Amino acid sequence: MTPFASTSGRASRNWARARGNLSKLLKQRASVLVTGLPGFLPGRTARKWSHLPNVRVERLDLLNHTDYQLLTEFKTDTVVCLNVLEHIEDDLGVLKRLHDSVPAGCRVVFLVPFNQKLYSRFDREIGHYRRYSKAELEAKMRSAGLNVESQFFFNKAGVIAWWVGNKLLGQRSITAWQLRVYNFLTPLFRVLDHVLPIQGLSTVVVATKAA
């Protein structure tokens, strides 16, 4: 995830809102704020990384307006959110509050599920309000006052498996053996991402708050 971190000469201050998979990579940066809902990520991560002087773990609810003060005080230069925005009904409101809470020049990176045509019962089961189109995601970023720098897709090989399992067969969960197979084939999927002439199962958008 290094390309998503700040590359400025000053000390990097990154805000990672995820389940910890990304945070363990960003914790090597100069200063990292890791957030989550109470009873979920904060307690577990705090116990694991409380000894690190550069990592701060806090509660932050994106639906609570007052919680954004934490982000304002931290003066982050990079915000990373993985698989978060699709779980929020008022996603545009969250993007606007995020824009108002970070300093000028701050870069925001969002990973979200792509292609509403792939929306399935499984999406509903895990709390997805939507899967995004390229145009919708970029339009909402701009409406929030953010300048879109780039958007790209990944996990192209996963599109076929998702359509068969979740759209065609109506699968409601991912089994342990499916995860093992996916992890085993990940190196191959990374190669296919560069050669398959299709869009992916997920998309990443990078945007900035104008100076």
Stockholm file with secondary structure:
# STOCKHOLM 1.0

chainA/1-211         MTPFASTSGRASRNWARARGNLSKLLKQRASVLVTGLPGFLPGRTARKWSHLPNVRVERLDLLNHTDYQLLTEFKTDTVVCLNVLEHIEDDLGVLKRLHDSVPAGCRVVFLVPFNQKLYSRFDREIGHYRRYSKAELEAKMRSAGLNVESQFFFNKAGVIAWWVGNKLLGQRSITAWQLRVYNFLTPLFRVLDHVLPIQGLSTVVVATKAA
#=GR chainA/1-211 SS CGGGSCCSSSCCEEEEESSSTTHHHHTTSSEEEEEECTTSHHHHHHHHHTTCTTEEEEECCTTCGGGHHHHHHHTCSEEEEESCGGGCTTHHHHHHHHHHHSCTTCEEEEEEEBCGGGCCHHHHHTTCSCCBCHHHHHHHHHHTTEEEEEEEEECCTHHHHHIIIIIISCCCSCCHHHHHHHHHHHHHHHHHHHHCSSCCSEEEEEEEECC
#=GC SS_cons         CGGGSCCSSSCCEEEEESSSTTHHHHTTSSEEEEEECTTSHHHHHHHHHTTCTTEEEEECCTTCGGGHHHHHHHTCSEEEEESCGGGCTTHHHHHHHHHHHSCTTCEEEEEEEBCGGGCCHHHHHTTCSCCBCHHHHHHHHHHTTEEEEEEEEECCTHHHHHIIIIIISCCCSCCHHHHHHHHHHHHHHHHHHHHCSSCCSEEEEEEEECC
//
